């Protein structure tokens, strides 16, 4: 069918009808039970959707004693059916035969959403003949709908050669099989559909790096006009990259290099192939033990990803295809090191021209595994490798989690990488450690030398190689001011964010990793206002199970003690998607299939997350937050699903929390207009300004051409926020903000004056926002908010805010954090 799934033949089509009778008569109950067991085994074991469907129709036809069994799937337009799998009809018709839901007996099943059984299909007025299927020989027809939560997915049909009437038992059996197929189709639809996003990510990264290359080429041409030799270059050379972790650091370069290069391994003949095989097998065992140790160490820091990553390492290490190839080369007379080199280079060569991010990551994994084994074979101890001294800037071509396992992050003042992305596992971990990081710096290793002085500015995405004295002095001044400022703020850690006249605002943290909980507590968060649950889905190599989600959520909630945690349900789509999955390429993904739309369309997976959240909530006070709600129907549908999930957990006797406070994120204009209605059917609201501003102003903030138009203090944005606050106050419900605007000191006085109850932000910003709130009276902030709502331009609003901040002596907070 067209859409997320597509048959092998890309030409769409739907199914025919016709019927047939089995040779042995109706199916007995014992046969039916065995059939269900067989179908269950098929749908639970196979990883290939088409293979599964082909096997199921074959088994159903055999066990139900019918000559034909076919599966037709509903296309994305909900108006057409396509033949996806068959036995008995011409297999060449798969993917080519297509019909509207208003046509044929198969279409009648979708129209009525009830089973349709006919003894002599060709004489039925709804019979539609498709010559491609060669179904004219079939007479009896039985079709049942395949659906999930009342939403049609397709039709499962059996047909017989002889005229016969299907029994109620056979009809019930086929309906049960259809229900099993529905679960498989729902899973496959998500796995297949989310995957195609991968190409968008690859395209974006490629365009970004191409832009950087052009910019750097231009800068090099400008420098070349001076015709200075490399040794005499301007010491203030600036290298551009992509900021991956905020902050800035000054230190001496430590270049991370592999202890040995495969190119150095010579093709020497083995003196004793048996001994070489034994060395190789020993290296495998040692490497496996090392990986287990590193996994245990890193799971404490990044449980969302490292367990799965190191499991994948072990799988590759134990891959018999690879090992047998290496052993075969050893048997042919190669030493173990050279055999390893040959196989690793073969794999890396195969990946050279692949742009698929998932396969690129696998190539890096293979290289990492190869380096481990080579080091062990050569008797090199990882502990003997030069380690960064305290105050170092780590410079490397690429960085893996394995590399970070060998380094004390406390010694690093910054990280600069020639390759890599802002969402790689290593850079996400660097952000969790609060290490300023810049990635994607082309030709980095050609510009720097060991012990060079370097400044890493993760905010601007720039590194300075051998910076001049003026640059050093400026960054040193900023660093001194920042440290002194934060020392003063430490005294506020346990104090409330309360204005001078007694207005209290709750300051929460935004977190996405278990490790972020440490930062939230360190910076004085009163709870978690936004826990983003996407990272496990993005980083795992397969869809995380209920138990895996439960364990991660429980650690976050338990880590906050008695402080509340607001768990946002899955917010996939647009710029967040798993590398191992595909979704159809969309012209405008931010207006497409994302967030709550994905969850509601894939209820089987949403149910797993709901179960995990309700179970994890037993660890401490928890709220649930729904992203991108755009209608009342969506909120009502989720509430119904939560009730069903609670009933299931109650029936299964699994500990969980009932009636969790449920909130909606205000991120789209329709939610702003519906705020008075949405708040009545929810327990709280949270304004997600990152998307809301983008949608209200029709500005992509990542587009440099229009980024200046992205203005949080735009009168339209402030009016929308004020409208939502009024709706919440009228209903007596709390309202918070969890977008970046909540962390902007320029916006704090206005947000305070508008009456927001909670502000949730990256932990780093909590102290400064608390200081600002504790410095001003609420009465003054309220008057400022009332005044700016009457203004017509961003310039007028900013001018009023600056004047108010100067009046209260807090203007220096802008200099420190802007």
Order of alpha helices (4+ residues) and beta strands (2+ residues): alpha-alpha-beta-beta-beta-alpha-beta-beta-beta-alpha-alpha-beta-beta-beta-alpha-alpha-alpha-alpha-alpha-beta-alpha-beta-alpha-beta-alpha-beta-beta-alpha-beta-beta-alpha-beta-alpha-alpha-beta-alpha-alpha-beta-alpha-beta-alpha-alpha-beta-alpha-alpha-beta-alpha-beta-alpha-alpha-alpha-alpha
